[in-house]
Amino acid sequence: MFYALLQMSLDQSIDRKALEEASVTAPAVARSDCARLSRELAGVVAENLPVEDARAFAAALRRKGFPVKVVEQAGLPALGHPVKRSGLRFAEDGLVLIDGLQRESAYDWNDLHFAAGGFLQVAVPKTERTWEWDYSYQPGTGRGGVSRQVVVGERERLEKEERFRLEFYLGDQLERFQIDLHNERLLFFGEHKLRLCQRAALEEILRQVGSVLPHDRLNRGIQAAQDGSPMVYAGERAFERETVWHFYRLAEG
């Protein structure tokens, strides 16, 4: 059986050095992972730890003024596979989601149980072309038997890219609908076609979503937009971990 460590509150913060020092007590937590754990801190501090490591890591973090809760990994809510949507609009009695063929599906506001949204950094694989000189020995050619030719190849690398994401959890089964906006895509909002660069319009969408749900049924991305201080998540893992944390707290309460 494996365990996870959860923050008591999303307002808690802990620096990388403190995490590294606490990780000494838990062999399953690699010191090299602490930079990522610190960067992606969003409700779930660490996952898939043996019970001894989970308890030891939690005790070390508490001694550093960062109390956490140890829970069974299997007890954490699982987010469903996202159903992609291309846009939305707000109706008087509910939410309308738009698919890639511009078909609309309407949902009553009472069907909307949770919303998560905001900007996030995503690592996207990029392929770049390379050109290199290839020197090979070929008997019978001039210049000492060495020929030279250009060899074209490809190299994969990861590049950080900002995206805008909006997720709605609807119905009794908490079906997950996702709008994912990046540089090569448009978001349809009513009569408008929005691009990623139109941040003010996207932040306004977050504020409108936030106005129809209680505070505890919104993620920090939407809450921050309502407060006029938009945030950027460190990655998809941080974005999703926070939603898992919210669902666990809502189930508890």
Secondary structure, DSSP 8 states (H G I E B T S, - for coil): -EEEEEES-TT----HHHHHHHHTT-TTS-GGGHHHHHHT-SSEEEEEEEHHHHHHHHHHHHHTT--EEEEEGGGS------EE-SEEEEETTEEEEE-TTS-EEEEEGGGEEEEEEEEEEEEEEEEEEEEEEEEEE-TTSHHHHEEEEEEEEEEEEEEEEEEEEEEEEETTTTEEEEEEE-TT--EEETTEEE-TT-HHHHHHHHHHHHTTS-GGGB-HHHHHHHTT---EES-HHHHHHHHHHHHHHHHH-
